Amino acid sequence: MEKFTAVFEQAGGWWIGSVEELAGANTQGRTLDEARENLKEAVQLVIAATRALARREAAGKAVIREELVVAL
């Protein structure tokens, strides 16, 4: 399980959410709870799409995949 920094801002009748560390992960919701849940899904989708794109670009190439742990 990874930890990210979620940022929420109220705009009109909506809550707008984004993730500081992950460009493209953003969403909205009518309530703060809805925006939180939507943002979790957005993070999952961005990571899955990025992973799929990277694997397509590496197809047919000799690559090494390994876990990378970074302490911040």
CHARMM-style PDB file with segment names, atoms N, HN, CA, C and O in Angstrom:
ATOM      1  N   MET     1       0.849  -1.171   0.000  1.00  0.00      PROA
ATOM      2  CA  MET     1       0.000   0.000   0.000  1.00  0.00      PROA
ATOM      3  C   MET     1       0.896   1.236   0.000  1.00  0.00      PROA
ATOM      4  O   MET     1       1.806   1.352   0.821  1.00  0.00      PROA
ATOM      5  N   GLU     2       0.639   2.133  -0.902  1.00  0.00      PROA
ATOM      6  HN  GLU     2      -0.100   2.039  -1.569  1.00  0.00      PROA
ATOM      7  CA  GLU     2       1.425   3.357  -1.028  1.00  0.00      PROA
ATOM      8  C   GLU     2       0.679   4.523  -0.399  1.00  0.00      PROA
ATOM      9  O   GLU     2      -0.545   4.492  -0.271  1.00  0.00      PROA
ATOM     10  N   LYS     3       1.415   5.540  -0.010  1.00  0.00      PROA
ATOM     11  HN  LYS     3       2.409   5.565  -0.114  1.00  0.00      PROA
ATOM     12  CA  LYS     3       0.810   6.750   0.551  1.00  0.00      PROA
ATOM     13  C   LYS     3       1.097   7.920  -0.374  1.00  0.00      PROA
ATOM     14  O   LYS     3       2.220   8.098  -0.846  1.00  0.00      PROA
ATOM     15  N   PHE     4       0.064   8.713  -0.626  1.00  0.00      PROA
ATOM     16  HN  PHE     4      -0.849   8.569  -0.242  1.00  0.00      PROA
ATOM     17  CA  PHE     4       0.168   9.895  -1.463  1.00  0.00      PROA
ATOM     18  C   PHE     4      -0.446  11.069  -0.711  1.00  0.00      PROA
ATOM     19  O   PHE     4      -1.114  10.880   0.305  1.00  0.00      PROA
ATOM     20  N   THR     5      -0.220  12.272  -1.208  1.00  0.00      PROA
ATOM     21  HN  THR     5       0.323  12.426  -2.034  1.00  0.00      PROA
ATOM     22  CA  THR     5      -0.799  13.464  -0.602  1.00  0.00      PROA
ATOM     23  C   THR     5      -1.981  13.925  -1.439  1.00  0.00      PROA
ATOM     24  O   THR     5      -1.817  14.380  -2.571  1.00  0.00      PROA
ATOM     25  N   ALA     6      -3.166  13.803  -0.873  1.00  0.00      PROA
ATOM     26  HN  ALA     6      -3.299  13.433   0.046  1.00  0.00      PROA
ATOM     27  CA  ALA     6      -4.383  14.249  -1.542  1.00  0.00      PROA
ATOM     28  C   ALA     6      -4.640  15.707  -1.176  1.00  0.00      PROA
ATOM     29  O   ALA     6      -4.459  16.109  -0.026  1.00  0.00      PROA
ATOM     30  N   VAL     7      -5.063  16.492  -2.163  1.00  0.00      PROA
ATOM     31  HN  VAL     7      -5.211  16.166  -3.096  1.00  0.00      PROA
ATOM     32  CA  VAL     7      -5.385  17.902  -1.955  1.00  0.00      PROA
ATOM     33  C   VAL     7      -6.828  18.111  -2.425  1.00  0.00      PROA
ATOM     34  O   VAL     7      -7.181  17.755  -3.549  1.00  0.00      PROA
ATOM     35  N   PHE     8      -7.654  18.692  -1.555  1.00  0.00      PROA
ATOM     36  HN  PHE     8      -7.368  18.981  -0.641  1.00  0.00      PROA
ATOM     37  CA  PHE     8      -9.058  18.927  -1.888  1.00  0.00      PROA
ATOM     38  C   PHE     8      -9.383  20.406  -1.769  1.00  0.00      PROA
ATOM     39  O   PHE     8      -8.899  21.103  -0.877  1.00  0.00      PROA
ATOM     40  N   GLU     9     -10.212  20.862  -2.691  1.00  0.00      PROA
ATOM     41  HN  GLU     9     -10.604  20.296  -3.416  1.00  0.00      PROA
ATOM     42  CA  GLU     9     -10.632  22.261  -2.702  1.00  0.00      PROA
ATOM     43  C   GLU     9     -12.116  22.302  -3.059  1.00  0.00      PROA
ATOM     44  O   GLU     9     -12.563  21.603  -3.969  1.00  0.00      PROA
ATOM     45  N   GLN    10     -12.862  23.113  -2.347  1.00  0.00      PROA
ATOM     46  HN  GLN    10     -12.498  23.680  -1.608  1.00  0.00      PROA
ATOM     47  CA  GLN    10     -14.277  23.244  -2.654  1.00  0.00      PROA
ATOM     48  C   GLN    10     -14.478  24.330  -3.697  1.00  0.00      PROA
ATOM     49  O   GLN    10     -13.963  25.440  -3.563  1.00  0.00      PROA
ATOM     50  N   ALA    11     -15.227  23.999  -4.729  1.00  0.00      PROA
ATOM     51  HN  ALA    11     -15.645  23.097  -4.837  1.00  0.00      PROA
ATOM     52  CA  ALA    11     -15.514  24.943  -5.816  1.00  0.00      PROA
ATOM     53  C   ALA    11     -16.996  24.849  -6.144  1.00  0.00      PROA
ATOM     54  O   ALA    11     -17.453  23.869  -6.733  1.00  0.00      PROA
ATOM     55  N   GLY    12     -17.723  25.851  -5.766  1.00  0.00      PROA
ATOM     56  HN  GLY    12     -17.352  26.647  -5.288  1.00  0.00      PROA
ATOM     57  CA  GLY    12     -19.164  25.799  -5.975  1.00  0.00      PROA
ATOM     58  C   GLY    12     -19.748  24.676  -5.131  1.00  0.00      PROA
ATOM     59  O   GLY    12     -19.483  24.593  -3.932  1.00  0.00      PROA
ATOM     60  N   GLY    13     -20.530  23.825  -5.745  1.00  0.00      PROA
ATOM     61  HN  GLY    13     -20.745  23.892  -6.719  1.00  0.00      PROA
ATOM     62  CA  GLY    13     -21.126  22.700  -5.032  1.00  0.00      PROA
ATOM     63  C   GLY    13     -20.306  21.435  -5.131  1.00  0.00      PROA
ATOM     64  O   GLY    13     -20.801  20.358  -4.800  1.00  0.00      PROA
ATOM     65  N   TRP    14     -19.088  21.530  -5.569  1.00  0.00      PROA
ATOM     66  HN  TRP    14     -18.686  22.405  -5.838  1.00  0.00      PROA
ATOM     67  CA  TRP    14     -18.238  20.357  -5.791  1.00  0.00      PROA
ATOM     68  C   TRP    14     -16.978  20.410  -4.947  1.00  0.00      PROA
ATOM     69  O   TRP    14     -16.523  21.482  -4.547  1.00  0.00      PROA
ATOM     70  N   TRP    15     -16.420  19.230  -4.681  1.00  0.00      PROA
ATOM     71  HN  TRP    15     -16.790  18.359  -5.006  1.00  0.00      PROA
ATOM     72  CA  TRP    15     -15.084  19.103  -4.118  1.00  0.00      PROA
ATOM     73  C   TRP    15     -14.181  18.607  -5.232  1.00  0.00      PROA
ATOM     74  O   TRP    15     -14.489  17.611  -5.887  1.00  0.00      PROA
ATOM     75  N   ILE    16     -13.073  19.293  -5.451  1.00  0.00      PROA
ATOM     76  HN  ILE    16     -12.824  20.102  -4.919  1.00  0.00      PROA
ATOM     77  CA  ILE    16     -12.098  18.942  -6.479  1.00  0.00      PROA
ATOM     78  C   ILE    16     -10.890  18.334  -5.761  1.00  0.00      PROA
ATOM     79  O   ILE    16     -10.372  18.916  -4.808  1.00  0.00      PROA
ATOM     80  N   GLY    17     -10.452  17.178  -6.217  1.00  0.00      PROA
ATOM     81  HN  GLY    17     -10.872  16.705  -6.992  1.00  0.00      PROA
ATOM     82  CA  GLY    17      -9.329  16.515  -5.570  1.00  0.00      PROA
ATOM     83  C   GLY    17      -8.220  16.193  -6.556  1.00  0.00      PROA
ATOM     84  O   GLY    17      -8.477  15.910  -7.726  1.00  0.00      PROA
ATOM     85  N   SER    18      -6.982  16.238  -6.070  1.00  0.00      PROA
ATOM     86  HN  SER    18      -6.773  16.467  -5.120  1.00  0.00      PROA
ATOM     87  CA  SER    18      -5.822  15.860  -6.881  1.00  0.00      PROA
ATOM     88  C   SER    18      -4.781  15.246  -5.959  1.00  0.00      PROA
ATOM     89  O   SER    18      -4.899  15.301  -4.735  1.00  0.00      PROA
ATOM     90  N   VAL    19      -3.757  14.658  -6.574  1.00  0.00      PROA
ATOM     91  HN  VAL    19      -3.661  14.613  -7.569  1.00  0.00      PROA
ATOM     92  CA  VAL    19      -2.662  14.045  -5.821  1.00  0.00      PROA
ATOM     93  C   VAL    19      -1.388  14.795  -6.180  1.00  0.00      PROA
ATOM     94  O   VAL    19      -1.022  14.882  -7.352  1.00  0.00      PROA
ATOM     95  N   GLU    20      -0.708  15.341  -5.165  1.00  0.00      PROA
ATOM     96  HN  GLU    20      -1.005  15.271  -4.213  1.00  0.00      PROA
ATOM     97  CA  GLU    20       0.504  16.137  -5.402  1.00  0.00      PROA
ATOM     98  C   GLU    20       1.574  15.357  -6.156  1.00  0.00      PROA
ATOM     99  O   GLU    20       2.235  15.909  -7.036  1.00  0.00      PROA
ATOM    100  N   GLU    21       1.751  14.095  -5.825  1.00  0.00      PROA
ATOM    101  HN  GLU    21       1.214  13.647  -5.111  1.00  0.00      PROA
ATOM    102  CA  GLU    21       2.857  13.318  -6.362  1.00  0.00      PROA
ATOM    103  C   GLU    21       2.556  12.641  -7.698  1.00  0.00      PROA
ATOM    104  O   GLU    21       3.450  12.033  -8.286  1.00  0.00      PROA
ATOM    105  N   LEU    22       1.341  12.729  -8.181  1.00  0.00      PROA
ATOM    106  HN  LEU    22       0.615  13.222  -7.703  1.00  0.00      PROA
ATOM    107  CA  LEU    22       0.964  11.948  -9.354  1.00  0.00      PROA
ATOM    108  C   LEU    22       0.167  12.799 -10.340  1.00  0.00      PROA
ATOM    109  O   LEU    22      -1.047  12.956 -10.213  1.00  0.00      PROA
ATOM    110  N   ALA    23       0.874  13.339 -11.313  1.00  0.00      PROA
ATOM    111  HN  ALA    23       1.860  13.212 -11.416  1.00  0.00      PROA
ATOM    112  CA  ALA    23       0.207  14.166 -12.327  1.00  0.00      PROA
ATOM    113  C   ALA    23      -0.878  13.361 -13.034  1.00  0.00      PROA
ATOM    114  O   ALA    23      -0.671  12.198 -13.381  1.00  0.00      PROA
ATOM    115  N   GLY    24      -1.999  13.965 -13.239  1.00  0.00      PROA
ATOM    116  HN  GLY    24      -2.168  14.910 -12.957  1.00  0.00      PROA
ATOM    117  CA  GLY    24      -3.094  13.306 -13.948  1.00  0.00      PROA
ATOM    118  C   GLY    24      -4.100  12.644 -13.036  1.00  0.00      PROA
ATOM    119  O   GLY    24      -5.181  12.262 -13.484  1.00  0.00      PROA
ATOM    120  N   ALA    25      -3.768  12.500 -11.767  1.00  0.00      PROA
ATOM    121  HN  ALA    25      -2.890  12.810 -11.403  1.00  0.00      PROA
ATOM    122  CA  ALA    25      -4.720  11.909 -10.818  1.00  0.00      PROA
ATOM    123  C   ALA    25      -5.536  13.034 -10.197  1.00  0.00      PROA
ATOM    124  O   ALA    25      -5.100  13.695  -9.255  1.00  0.00      PROA
ATOM    125  N   ASN    26      -6.718  13.234 -10.740  1.00  0.00      PROA
ATOM    126  HN  ASN    26      -7.073  12.697 -11.505  1.00  0.00      PROA
ATOM    127  CA  ASN    26      -7.598  14.273 -10.214  1.00  0.00      PROA
ATOM    128  C   ASN    26      -9.041  13.860 -10.427  1.00  0.00      PROA
ATOM    129  O   ASN    26      -9.334  13.014 -11.272  1.00  0.00      PROA
ATOM    130  N   THR    27      -9.936  14.453  -9.664  1.00  0.00      PROA
ATOM    131  HN  THR    27      -9.698  15.140  -8.978  1.00  0.00      PROA
ATOM    132  CA  THR    27     -11.337  14.063  -9.718  1.00  0.00      PROA
ATOM    133  C   THR    27     -12.200  15.114  -9.058  1.00  0.00      PROA
ATOM    134  O   THR    27     -11.720  16.177  -8.663  1.00  0.00      PROA
ATOM    135  N   GLN    28     -13.466  14.807  -8.945  1.00  0.00      PROA
ATOM    136  HN  GLN    28     -13.855  13.944  -9.266  1.00  0.00      PROA
ATOM    137  CA  GLN    28     -14.395  15.685  -8.248  1.00  0.00      PROA
ATOM    138  C   GLN    28     -15.491  14.845  -7.613  1.00  0.00      PROA
ATOM    139  O   GLN    28     -15.667  13.675  -7.952  1.00  0.00      PROA
ATOM    140  N   GLY    29     -16.217  15.446  -6.698  1.00  0.00      PROA
ATOM    141  HN  GLY    29     -16.073  16.397  -6.422  1.00  0.00      PROA
ATOM    142  CA  GLY    29     -17.347  14.779  -6.058  1.00  0.00      PROA
ATOM    143  C   GLY    29     -18.251  15.807  -5.425  1.00  0.00      PROA
ATOM    144  O   GLY    29     -17.821  16.912  -5.095  1.00  0.00      PROA
ATOM    145  N   ARG    30     -19.501  15.441  -5.257  1.00  0.00      PROA
ATOM    146  HN  ARG    30     -19.851  14.543  -5.524  1.00  0.00      PROA
ATOM    147  CA  ARG    30     -20.467  16.353  -4.619  1.00  0.00      PROA
ATOM    148  C   ARG    30     -20.167  16.526  -3.132  1.00  0.00      PROA
ATOM    149  O   ARG    30     -20.429  17.580  -2.552  1.00  0.00      PROA
ATOM    150  N   THR    31     -19.610  15.469  -2.522  1.00  0.00      PROA
ATOM    151  HN  THR    31     -19.397  14.614  -2.993  1.00  0.00      PROA
ATOM    152  CA  THR    31     -19.220  15.538  -1.116  1.00  0.00      PROA
ATOM    153  C   THR    31     -17.723  15.252  -1.018  1.00  0.00      PROA
ATOM    154  O   THR    31     -17.116  14.723  -1.948  1.00  0.00      PROA
ATOM    155  N   LEU    32     -17.146  15.609   0.115  1.00  0.00      PROA
ATOM    156  HN  LEU    32     -17.639  16.039   0.871  1.00  0.00      PROA
ATOM    157  CA  LEU    32     -15.726  15.334   0.330  1.00  0.00      PROA
ATOM    158  C   LEU    32     -15.476  13.825   0.334  1.00  0.00      PROA
ATOM    159  O   LEU    32     -14.478  13.364  -0.220  1.00  0.00      PROA
ATOM    160  N   ASP    33     -16.360  13.063   0.945  1.00  0.00      PROA
ATOM    161  HN  ASP    33     -17.171  13.437   1.395  1.00  0.00      PROA
ATOM    162  CA  ASP    33     -16.200  11.605   0.955  1.00  0.00      PROA
ATOM    163  C   ASP    33     -16.246  11.026  -0.457  1.00  0.00      PROA
ATOM    164  O   ASP    33     -15.469  10.130  -0.788  1.00  0.00      PROA
ATOM    165  N   GLU    34     -17.149  11.531  -1.286  1.00  0.00      PROA
ATOM    166  HN  GLU    34     -17.781  12.258  -1.018  1.00  0.00      PROA
ATOM    167  CA  GLU    34     -17.242  11.057  -2.673  1.00  0.00      PROA
ATOM    168  C   GLU    34     -15.972  11.413  -3.446  1.00  0.00      PROA
ATOM    169  O   GLU    34     -15.464  10.598  -4.216  1.00  0.00      PROA
ATOM    170  N   ALA    35     -15.466  12.610  -3.243  1.00  0.00      PROA
ATOM    171  HN  ALA    35     -15.879  13.272  -2.617  1.00  0.00      PROA
ATOM    172  CA  ALA    35     -14.230  13.025  -3.908  1.00  0.00      PROA
ATOM    173  C   ALA    35     -13.060  12.159  -3.462  1.00  0.00      PROA
ATOM    174  O   ALA    35     -12.210  11.804  -4.278  1.00  0.00      PROA
ATOM    175  N   ARG    36     -13.005  11.815  -2.186  1.00  0.00      PROA
ATOM    176  HN  ARG    36     -13.696  12.103  -1.523  1.00  0.00      PROA
ATOM    177  CA  ARG    36     -11.931  10.943  -1.678  1.00  0.00      PROA
ATOM    178  C   ARG    36     -11.973   9.580  -2.364  1.00  0.00      PROA
ATOM    179  O   ARG    36     -10.947   9.086  -2.830  1.00  0.00      PROA
ATOM    180  N   GLU    37     -13.137   8.986  -2.425  1.00  0.00      PROA
ATOM    181  HN  GLU    37     -13.971   9.387  -2.047  1.00  0.00      PROA
ATOM    182  CA  GLU    37     -13.265   7.671  -3.059  1.00  0.00      PROA
ATOM    183  C   GLU    37     -12.943   7.748  -4.550  1.00  0.00      PROA
ATOM    184  O   GLU    37     -12.262   6.874  -5.087  1.00  0.00      PROA
ATOM    185  N   ASN    38     -13.426   8.784  -5.212  1.00  0.00      PROA
ATOM    186  HN  ASN    38     -13.979   9.494  -4.776  1.00  0.00      PROA
ATOM    187  CA  ASN    38     -13.142   8.959  -6.640  1.00  0.00      PROA
ATOM    188  C   ASN    38     -11.653   9.145  -6.887  1.00  0.00      PROA
ATOM    189  O   ASN    38     -11.124   8.675  -7.894  1.00  0.00      PROA
ATOM    190  N   LEU    39     -10.967   9.839  -5.961  1.00  0.00      PROA
ATOM    191  HN  LEU    39     -11.397  10.221  -5.143  1.00  0.00      PROA
ATOM    192  CA  LEU    39      -9.542  10.070  -6.127  1.00  0.00      PROA
ATOM    193  C   LEU    39      -8.756   8.774  -5.984  1.00  0.00      PROA
ATOM    194  O   LEU    39      -7.780   8.567  -6.705  1.00  0.00      PROA
ATOM    195  N   LYS    40      -9.157   7.908  -5.079  1.00  0.00      PROA
ATOM    196  HN  LYS    40      -9.950   8.077  -4.493  1.00  0.00      PROA
ATOM    197  CA  LYS    40      -8.506   6.597  -4.948  1.00  0.00      PROA
ATOM    198  C   LYS    40      -8.606   5.833  -6.264  1.00  0.00      PROA
ATOM    199  O   LYS    40      -7.628   5.243  -6.724  1.00  0.00      PROA
ATOM    200  N   GLU    41      -9.782   5.847  -6.858  1.00  0.00      PROA
ATOM    201  HN  GLU    41     -10.576   6.326  -6.483  1.00  0.00      PROA
ATOM    202  CA  GLU    41      -9.975   5.164  -8.140  1.00  0.00      PROA
ATOM    203  C   GLU    41      -9.137   5.810  -9.241  1.00  0.00      PROA
ATOM    204  O   GLU    41      -8.567   5.110 -10.078  1.00  0.00      PROA
ATOM    205  N   ALA    42      -9.060   7.146  -9.245  1.00  0.00      PROA
ATOM    206  HN  ALA    42      -9.524   7.714  -8.565  1.00  0.00      PROA
ATOM    207  CA  ALA    42      -8.256   7.846 -10.249  1.00  0.00      PROA
ATOM    208  C   ALA    42      -6.782   7.457 -10.141  1.00  0.00      PROA
ATOM    209  O   ALA    42      -6.118   7.265 -11.159  1.00  0.00      PROA
ATOM    210  N   VAL    43      -6.270   7.340  -8.923  1.00  0.00      PROA
ATOM    211  HN  VAL    43      -6.810   7.496  -8.096  1.00  0.00      PROA
ATOM    212  CA  VAL    43      -4.873   6.931  -8.722  1.00  0.00      PROA
ATOM    213  C   VAL    43      -4.664   5.530  -9.279  1.00  0.00      PROA
ATOM    214  O   VAL    43      -3.683   5.285  -9.982  1.00  0.00      PROA
ATOM    215  N   GLN    44      -5.561   4.621  -8.978  1.00  0.00      PROA
ATOM    216  HN  GLN    44      -6.357   4.821  -8.407  1.00  0.00      PROA
ATOM    217  CA  GLN    44      -5.448   3.251  -9.491  1.00  0.00      PROA
ATOM    218  C   GLN    44      -5.444   3.236 -11.019  1.00  0.00      PROA
ATOM    219  O   GLN    44      -4.656   2.515 -11.630  1.00  0.00      PROA
ATOM    220  N   LEU    45      -6.313   4.020 -11.630  1.00  0.00      PROA
ATOM    221  HN  LEU    45      -6.953   4.606 -11.133  1.00  0.00      PROA
ATOM    222  CA  LEU    45      -6.406   4.059 -13.087  1.00  0.00      PROA
ATOM    223  C   LEU    45      -5.163   4.666 -13.726  1.00  0.00      PROA
ATOM    224  O   LEU    45      -4.690   4.163 -14.745  1.00  0.00      PROA
ATOM    225  N   VAL    46      -4.625   5.744 -13.143  1.00  0.00      PROA
ATOM    226  HN  VAL    46      -5.010   6.153 -12.315  1.00  0.00      PROA
ATOM    227  CA  VAL    46      -3.426   6.378 -13.685  1.00  0.00      PROA
ATOM    228  C   VAL    46      -2.236   5.427 -13.607  1.00  0.00      PROA
ATOM    229  O   VAL    46      -1.469   5.307 -14.563  1.00  0.00      PROA
ATOM    230  N   ILE    47      -2.082   4.750 -12.468  1.00  0.00      PROA
ATOM    231  HN  ILE    47      -2.705   4.847 -11.691  1.00  0.00      PROA
ATOM    232  CA  ILE    47      -0.971   3.814 -12.317  1.00  0.00      PROA
ATOM    233  C   ILE    47      -1.120   2.642 -13.282  1.00  0.00      PROA
ATOM    234  O   ILE    47      -0.138   2.235 -13.903  1.00  0.00      PROA
ATOM    235  N   ALA    48      -2.313   2.096 -13.418  1.00  0.00      PROA
ATOM    236  HN  ALA    48      -3.110   2.427 -12.913  1.00  0.00      PROA
ATOM    237  CA  ALA    48      -2.530   0.978 -14.339  1.00  0.00      PROA
ATOM    238  C   ALA    48      -2.265   1.387 -15.786  1.00  0.00      PROA
ATOM    239  O   ALA    48      -1.647   0.634 -16.538  1.00  0.00      PROA
ATOM    240  N   ALA    49      -2.725   2.566 -16.177  1.00  0.00      PROA
ATOM    241  HN  ALA    49      -3.228   3.178 -15.565  1.00  0.00      PROA
ATOM    242  CA  ALA    49      -2.518   3.035 -17.548  1.00  0.00      PROA
ATOM    243  C   ALA    49      -1.045   3.302 -17.820  1.00  0.00      PROA
ATOM    244  O   ALA    49      -0.541   2.975 -18.894  1.00  0.00      PROA
ATOM    245  N   THR    50      -0.353   3.893 -16.855  1.00  0.00      PROA
ATOM    246  HN  THR    50      -0.761   4.159 -15.982  1.00  0.00      PROA
ATOM    247  CA  THR    50       1.075   4.177 -17.017  1.00  0.00      PROA
ATOM    248  C   THR    50       1.867   2.878 -17.116  1.00  0.00      PROA
ATOM    249  O   THR    50       2.776   2.764 -17.937  1.00  0.00      PROA
ATOM    250  N   ARG    51       1.527   1.907 -16.288  1.00  0.00      PROA
ATOM    251  HN  ARG    51       0.788   1.999 -15.620  1.00  0.00      PROA
ATOM    252  CA  ARG    51       2.197   0.604 -16.323  1.00  0.00      PROA
ATOM    253  C   ARG    51       1.967  -0.075 -17.671  1.00  0.00      PROA
ATOM    254  O   ARG    51       2.908  -0.613 -18.254  1.00  0.00      PROA
ATOM    255  N   ALA    52       0.753  -0.058 -18.168  1.00  0.00      PROA
ATOM    256  HN  ALA    52      -0.011   0.379 -17.694  1.00  0.00      PROA
ATOM    257  CA  ALA    52       0.444  -0.698 -19.448  1.00  0.00      PROA
ATOM    258  C   ALA    52       1.204  -0.032 -20.595  1.00  0.00      PROA
ATOM    259  O   ALA    52       1.723  -0.713 -21.479  1.00  0.00      PROA
ATOM    260  N   LEU    53       1.268   1.286 -20.578  1.00  0.00      PROA
ATOM    261  HN  LEU    53       0.847   1.840 -19.860  1.00  0.00      PROA
ATOM    262  CA  LEU    53       1.994   2.015 -21.616  1.00  0.00      PROA
ATOM    263  C   LEU    53       3.482   1.666 -21.580  1.00  0.00      PROA
ATOM    264  O   LEU    53       4.088   1.430 -22.625  1.00  0.00      PROA
ATOM    265  N   ALA    54       4.068   1.634 -20.389  1.00  0.00      PROA
ATOM    266  HN  ALA    54       3.575   1.826 -19.540  1.00  0.00      PROA
ATOM    267  CA  ALA    54       5.488   1.307 -20.251  1.00  0.00      PROA
ATOM    268  C   ALA    54       5.772  -0.106 -20.747  1.00  0.00      PROA
ATOM    269  O   ALA    54       6.798  -0.342 -21.385  1.00  0.00      PROA
ATOM    270  N   ARG    55       4.883  -1.040 -20.463  1.00  0.00      PROA
ATOM    271  HN  ARG    55       4.050  -0.849 -19.945  1.00  0.00      PROA
ATOM    272  CA  ARG    55       5.088  -2.427 -20.908  1.00  0.00      PROA
ATOM    273  C   ARG    55       4.948  -2.560 -22.415  1.00  0.00      PROA
ATOM    274  O   ARG    55       5.662  -3.347 -23.036  1.00  0.00      PROA
ATOM    275  N   ARG    56       4.045  -1.806 -23.005  1.00  0.00      PROA
ATOM    276  HN  ARG    56       3.465  -1.166 -22.500  1.00  0.00      PROA
ATOM    277  CA  ARG    56       3.932  -1.819 -24.474  1.00  0.00      PROA
ATOM    278  C   ARG    56       5.184  -1.264 -25.126  1.00  0.00      PROA
ATOM    279  O   ARG    56       5.673  -1.805 -26.118  1.00  0.00      PROA
ATOM    280  N   GLU    57       5.705  -0.167 -24.557  1.00  0.00      PROA
ATOM    281  HN  GLU    57       5.308   0.272 -23.752  1.00  0.00      PROA
ATOM    282  CA  GLU    57       6.905   0.450 -25.118  1.00  0.00      PROA
ATOM    283  C   GLU    57       8.133  -0.441 -24.964  1.00  0.00      PROA
ATOM    284  O   GLU    57       9.070  -0.347 -25.757  1.00  0.00      PROA
ATOM    285  N   ALA    58       8.135  -1.310 -23.942  1.00  0.00      PROA
ATOM    286  HN  ALA    58       7.374  -1.387 -23.298  1.00  0.00      PROA
ATOM    287  CA  ALA    58       9.278  -2.192 -23.698  1.00  0.00      PROA
ATOM    288  C   ALA    58       9.129  -3.548 -24.385  1.00  0.00      PROA
ATOM    289  O   ALA    58      10.053  -4.361 -24.361  1.00  0.00      PROA
ATOM    290  N   ALA    59       7.980  -3.791 -24.990  1.00  0.00      PROA
ATOM    291  HN  ALA    59       7.230  -3.130 -25.010  1.00  0.00      PROA
ATOM    292  CA  ALA    59       7.737  -5.091 -25.621  1.00  0.00      PROA
ATOM    293  C   ALA    59       8.811  -5.394 -26.666  1.00  0.00      PROA
ATOM    294  O   ALA    59       9.127  -4.561 -27.516  1.00  0.00      PROA
ATOM    295  N   GLY    60       9.360  -6.601 -26.582  1.00  0.00      PROA
ATOM    296  HN  GLY    60       9.104  -7.277 -25.892  1.00  0.00      PROA
ATOM    297  CA  GLY    60      10.371  -7.021 -27.535  1.00  0.00      PROA
ATOM    298  C   GLY    60      11.774  -6.551 -27.204  1.00  0.00      PROA
ATOM    299  O   GLY    60      12.720  -6.878 -27.921  1.00  0.00      PROA
ATOM    300  N   LYS    61      11.923  -5.801 -26.149  1.00  0.00      PROA
ATOM    301  HN  LYS    61      11.155  -5.536 -25.566  1.00  0.00      PROA
ATOM    302  CA  LYS    61      13.237  -5.302 -25.737  1.00  0.00      PROA
ATOM    303  C   LYS    61      13.715  -6.095 -24.517  1.00  0.00      PROA
ATOM    304  O   LYS    61      12.910  -6.592 -23.729  1.00  0.00      PROA
ATOM    305  N   ALA    62      15.018  -6.201 -24.381  1.00  0.00      PROA
ATOM    306  HN  ALA    62      15.672  -5.797 -25.021  1.00  0.00      PROA
ATOM    307  CA  ALA    62      15.590  -6.851 -23.205  1.00  0.00      PROA
ATOM    308  C   ALA    62      15.572  -5.848 -22.059  1.00  0.00      PROA
ATOM    309  O   ALA    62      16.372  -4.913 -22.037  1.00  0.00      PROA
ATOM    310  N   VAL    63      14.678  -6.034 -21.123  1.00  0.00      PROA
ATOM    311  HN  VAL    63      14.028  -6.794 -21.140  1.00  0.00      PROA
ATOM    312  CA  VAL    63      14.561  -5.114 -19.992  1.00  0.00      PROA
ATOM    313  C   VAL    63      14.613  -5.913 -18.692  1.00  0.00      PROA
ATOM    314  O   VAL    63      14.357  -7.117 -18.679  1.00  0.00      PROA
ATOM    315  N   ILE    64      14.938  -5.241 -17.628  1.00  0.00      PROA
ATOM    316  HN  ILE    64      15.146  -4.263 -17.639  1.00  0.00      PROA
ATOM    317  CA  ILE    64      14.896  -5.818 -16.295  1.00  0.00      PROA
ATOM    318  C   ILE    64      13.848  -5.053 -15.507  1.00  0.00      PROA
ATOM    319  O   ILE    64      13.886  -3.824 -15.437  1.00  0.00      PROA
ATOM    320  N   ARG    65      12.925  -5.775 -14.922  1.00  0.00      PROA
ATOM    321  HN  ARG    65      12.895  -6.773 -14.979  1.00  0.00      PROA
ATOM    322  CA  ARG    65      11.917  -5.162 -14.047  1.00  0.00      PROA
ATOM    323  C   ARG    65      12.213  -5.608 -12.634  1.00  0.00      PROA
ATOM    324  O   ARG    65      12.391  -6.799 -12.382  1.00  0.00      PROA
ATOM    325  N   GLU    66      12.268  -4.673 -11.714  1.00  0.00      PROA
ATOM    326  HN  GLU    66      12.123  -3.704 -11.918  1.00  0.00      PROA
ATOM    327  CA  GLU    66      12.483  -5.019 -10.321  1.00  0.00      PROA
ATOM    328  C   GLU    66      11.796  -3.992  -9.445  1.00  0.00      PROA
ATOM    329  O   GLU    66      11.543  -2.864  -9.868  1.00  0.00      PROA
ATOM    330  N   GLU    67      11.497  -4.393  -8.226  1.00  0.00      PROA
ATOM    331  HN  GLU    67      11.703  -5.310  -7.882  1.00  0.00      PROA
ATOM    332  CA  GLU    67      10.860  -3.492  -7.278  1.00  0.00      PROA
ATOM    333  C   GLU    67      11.859  -2.394  -6.885  1.00  0.00      PROA
ATOM    334  O   GLU    67      13.044  -2.655  -6.679  1.00  0.00      PROA
ATOM    335  N   LEU    68      11.363  -1.201  -6.790  1.00  0.00      PROA
ATOM    336  HN  LEU    68      10.400  -0.989  -6.957  1.00  0.00      PROA
ATOM    337  CA  LEU    68      12.164  -0.045  -6.374  1.00  0.00      PROA
ATOM    338  C   LEU    68      11.495   0.583  -5.154  1.00  0.00      PROA
ATOM    339  O   LEU    68      10.336   0.994  -5.211  1.00  0.00      PROA
ATOM    340  N   VAL    69      12.233   0.652  -4.062  1.00  0.00      PROA
ATOM    341  HN  VAL    69      13.174   0.319  -4.016  1.00  0.00      PROA
ATOM    342  CA  VAL    69      11.717   1.252  -2.846  1.00  0.00      PROA
ATOM    343  C   VAL    69      12.473   2.539  -2.589  1.00  0.00      PROA
ATOM    344  O   VAL    69      13.703   2.546  -2.566  1.00  0.00      PROA
ATOM    345  N   VAL    70      11.744   3.631  -2.396  1.00  0.00      PROA
ATOM    346  HN  VAL    70      10.744   3.625  -2.415  1.00  0.00      PROA
ATOM    347  CA  VAL    70      12.353   4.934  -2.186  1.00  0.00      PROA
ATOM    348  C   VAL    70      11.830   5.506  -0.876  1.00  0.00      PROA
ATOM    349  O   VAL    70      10.620   5.630  -0.688  1.00  0.00      PROA
ATOM    350  N   ALA    71      12.720   5.845   0.011  1.00  0.00      PROA
ATOM    351  HN  ALA    71      13.704   5.744  -0.142  1.00  0.00      PROA
ATOM    352  CA  ALA    71      12.321   6.475   1.270  1.00  0.00      PROA
ATOM    353  C   ALA    71      12.319   7.995   1.062  1.00  0.00      PROA
ATOM    354  O   ALA    71      13.311   8.574   0.619  1.00  0.00      PROA
ATOM    355  N   LEU    72      11.214   8.610   1.384  1.00  0.00      PROA
ATOM    356  HN  LEU    72      10.408   8.139   1.744  1.00  0.00      PROA
ATOM    357  CA  LEU    72      11.114  10.066   1.226  1.00  0.00      PROA
ATOM    358  C   LEU    72      11.199  10.764   2.551  1.00  0.00      PROA
ATOM    359  OT1 LEU    72      11.133  11.992   2.607  1.00  0.00      PROA
TER     360      LEU     72
END
